[in-house]
Amino acid sequence: MILKTLILAGLLVAAPPVEVKYNVTMDGSPLGNAVMTTTELEQGSRQVVLTMNLEQGKRSSRVRQETIYNADGSAKKKVQELLTDKSARTLISVEIDGRVANVTATEEGKTTTKKVTLADIAPVENPSYNWFIKTTPKPGDKAAYYTFDIGERAWRLEEIVYTGKEKIELATGAKELNVLKGNKGITLMDNKGTIVAIQMGQIRIEQTK
């Protein structure tokens, strides 16, 4: 259930990767750690890789999620790999061509493929893609677009609202951060567009410093 909640948020490099480390907690109790690596690519595209190492009781797992975005914020590739302490491996790869998602999934040694098509009128461009990186939204600004959910293996509508700045209590102290509210949680960003924390129900991913 915890993993489902977390799973459900050749390249020419134009800039060096930026790495940010996080702690992962559940109801305030340690659950593991995460590293997000962001690489700006050519022509405004971007690669984001999130790796999480999680432990709950005697169970441990490692989740790696990779997304490559187009310059308009739409995703063109998504990869998710899950490794458990029992050496079980699940790998899901999605190649996205406009509004067509080609899914290849390998689970328990079996590989399946699936094509999922989105209606032509549905927007896939993400207006919030460059918020606080190249553009500054105003409180109340919204972004609504369709994204392919690799956990559900289906297109879904994502809605994000920028509610403004708030003083947030963090493990490292209070900070004034930008608050973005989405369908599945709240994202806190600094003025450079770096994600400081993500809250998804009981799960919180928070920057270590």
N, C-alpha and C positions, 0 to 999 in steps of 0.2 A: 504493500500500500504506500509506503514511504517512497520507494523508488518510482512508483507510478506517478505520484504527486510531483516529484522532482523532474521526471522525464516529460510529463504533461505540461520547460519558459528551455597537371603541369601549370604552375602559377608564376607570374612575373611580379616580383615584390617591388613595390614603390616606396616602402618605408619599413624600418625595422619593427619587429613585433613588440607589442606592449603587453607585459604580463602583470596580472593583478591576482593576489592571493586572498582567499576567503576562508572563514570558518563556517561550518554548517551545523546548525542546532535544530532541535525539535523541542518545543515548549521550554526553551532555555537550556536544555541539556545537550552536551556535545554529541554530534552524530558523525562528524568527519571533517574533511577539508576539501577545498576546491581551488583550482587555478583556471583563470580565464585569460587566454592569449588572443589578442586582436592584431591582425596584420592588414594594413591598408594596401590594396592591390592597384593595378593599373586602371585608369579610366573610372575611378570612383567606386570600384567594387571593394569588397571587404571580406576577410575570413575571420570567423570567430570560433575558437575551440574552447570548450568547457570540459575539464576533467575533474571528476569527483571521486574521492575515496571515502567510503562510508562503512560504519560499523554499528551494529545494533545487537547487543547481547553477544552471542557466539557467531553471528553471521556477519560476513564482510562482503563488500562488492566494490567494483570499480566501473564508473560510467564515463564514457567519452562521447561528447556530442560536438559535431563540426557542422558549421553552416557557412556557405559562401553566398554572399549577397551581390546582386547587381547594383548599379549606381542609383537606381530608383527605389532601393530598399526591398525589392522582391527577392526571394531566395531562388538560387539556381541549382544548389546542391545541398543535401543534408545527409549526414551520416551519424548513426548512433550505435555504439558498441557497449554491451554489458557483459562483464565478467564477474562470476560469483566465486565464493570460496570453495565451491564444489567443482571448479574448473569448467563450469557450464558457460558457453559463449553464445550471445545473441548479437547478430550484426544486421542492421537495417540500413540500406543505402537508397537514397531518393535522388534521381536526376529530374530536374524540373525544366520543362521547355514551355515557357509562357504559362498556360493554364492546364498543362498536362503533366502529371506526376507519375514517373515510372519507378515503381518500388521493387527492390530486390531484398528479400529477407531470408536470412539463414538462421534457423533455430533447431536445436537438437539434431544437428547434422543434415537437416533437410532445407533445401533452397526453393523458395517460391517467388513468383513475379506477379505484379499487379499494376494495372494502369488506372489512374483515377483522374477524371477530367472535370474541370470546373467550368461553369457557364461563362460564355464569352463576355457577358455584361458585368460580371463580378470583378471588382478592382483587386489587383495584387500588389500595386505600388504602395509602399509604406511611407506616408508623409512624415512620420516621426523618426525616420532612419538617421537623419543628420541633426536632430535636435541637440543643442548645446555643443555640437561639433562644428557645424557650419552655419546653423540658423538658431535663433533664439525664439522659442514659442512664448505666447502670452498666456496667462492663466485662463483656462477655459478652452484653449485650443484642443481640437480633437483629431484623431487619426482613426480611420476605419478601413480595413482592408482584409482580404482573405489570405490565409497562410496555410501551408500544409503541415498538419500536426503529425509528426513522425510516430508518436505514441499511439494515437488513435488511427493512424494511416488513413486520414480523411482531411479534406479541406474544411476549415472553420473560419468564422468571422472573428477577427481580433479588433477590439475597440480600445483605444488608449486616450485618456484625458489628462492633460497637464493641469494640475490644480494649484500650482504655485510653489513658493518656497515655505518650508517649515523648519523649525529647530527640532532636530531629532536626537534622541538619546541613543548613543552607540556604546559598545563595549570600551571604545577608546576615548569616549567623551562626547559632549554635545556638539553637533554641527548643523549649520543651516544648509539644507539640501533641497533639490528640486524633486517634487513628488509627482509620479506618474501612476495613475490607476488604470489597470487593465482588467480583462475578463477573469483572469485567474490569480491576480495578486497585485502587489504594489512594488514599484521599482523606485529606488532613491538614487539620484544622480548628482554629481558635482557639476560645477559650471563648465567643465571641459568635456562633459559627456561620458565620464567614467562611472560605471555602476558601482555604487558604494554598498548597497544592500538590496536584497530581494526578499519580500515576504509572501509566502504562498501557504495560506492556512497556518498550520502549526510549524511549518518549516521556514527557517530563515537562513539566508546566505549573506554573510556580512564580511566586509573587507577587514583584513587583520590589522591594518594601520592606516 
